[in-house]
Amino acid sequence: MKDNAYLVVGGDSLVGGSILCALAKRGYRAYSTTRRVGTESQTRIFLDFESFRDFNPPRDVSFLFVAAAVATYERCERDPLSRKINVDLIPRFVEDQLRRGLFVMFISTNSVFGGEHPWPAEDDLHRPQIHYAKQKSEGEAVVCSLASDLGAQRRLAIVRLTKILTPETAPLPNWFSAWEKGQCAQPFEDLIFAPMSAQFAGSALVTLAEKRIAGNLHLSGADNVNYVFFARALAKAAGVSSTLVSPTSATSEGIKIAYKPTYSGLGMRRTTRLSGILPQTLESVVEDLMEARPGRRTLLR
């Protein structure tokens, strides 16, 4: 077992869970936090940002992943508490951990750039449009300011992510279900993303942690694609006819989408130079998704 122990704050989230899986695969001791009362254990520590006063991480922890946030677009728009959590309470928690001498990785989002400019670099200007993105952008600024005041900039990494997928991420379960019945999936052609798999994201985040790279970092899919293009790539890998992909759009279906970027991908030049990590290709994303469906490499019968 390796010497360093890690704490994943927000271990029940998709990002947090992917980090924990990657840490386990590499043989690290790992702890996580949870808000689910009654699920605590020696490695699952209760933490609620709405009520915490002083949080003492396990003594063998030297690195924190902060994957917790209010990330629901609607809640960020309607609930004033979301801003308090994202802009005040979580940054205050980060400040406290930096004071303890720990290295902190603050997980953020590609949406801080607004989605109107292709491949923004790690240090490009933020142009957030929706409430969630504005809160994450403000949270980044507060965390950076607090780290500067403490002289702890070399122990703070801010890592922005594009969309992370598992086979259970909507709308994929609906697509797989339709294809298993010989029916059409109906992906939206007016939604753009640069997807990564959970396996890739977790592994890359742990690599960045191992290298203790500070500053702004990006993890991204290599391709900006719409959901129709992605559905066709996934169908091909699953052995499903392209005729079972029937394009539609959120607009034509009367569905209001809070965030519809023109560009989703992130530039990774600094990240790649310092870590060797490259953006994940679409082929690799699809392969990971198929691998994550045990015993179901194809849907052909």
ABEGO torsion letter per residue (X at the ends): XBABBBBBBGAABAAAAAAAAAAAAAGBBBBBBBABBGABBAABBBBBAAABABBBBBAABABBBBABBBABAAAAAABAAAAAAAAAAAAAAAAAAAAAGBBBBBBBBAAAAGGABBGBBAABBBBBABAAAAAAAAAAAAAAAAAAAAGAAAABBBBBBBBBBBAABOAAAAAAAAAAAGBBBBBBAABBBBBBBAAAAAAAAAAAAAAGBBEBBBBBBABBBBAAAAAAAAAAAAGBBAAABBBBBAAAAGBBBABBBABABBBAAAAAAAAGBBBBBAAAAAAAAAAABBGBABABX
